[in-house]
Amino acid sequence: MARFYRFRLPPWARKCIVIIEVSVTPIMVFQLVRTLLIPTTFDILLTGVLIGLVIAFYLEWI
């Protein structure tokens, strides 16, 4: 299995990944608060996906 190296990508792709990495945490916090106040199935699924993204960025899988 080949490891994904961020620095092998073109500069525009690295910039997109950095922008997503910086912006996903505030969106996840907002979505978590919203899910706690008014839980719907879509909100729970979206929160799970966002938490997965935050974990993937933290563990440097992406």
FENVEN-V667912 format. One record per run of one state. SS is the DSSP state (H for helix, E for strand, L for the rest). FROM is the first residue (numbers start at 1). TO is the last residue. If there is no record, write none. Layout:
ss=SS from=FROM to=TO
ss=SS from=FROM to=TO
//
This chain:
ss=L from=1 to=5
ss=H from=6 to=8
ss=L from=9 to=10
ss=H from=11 to=37
ss=L from=38 to=40
ss=H from=41 to=58
ss=L from=59 to=62
//
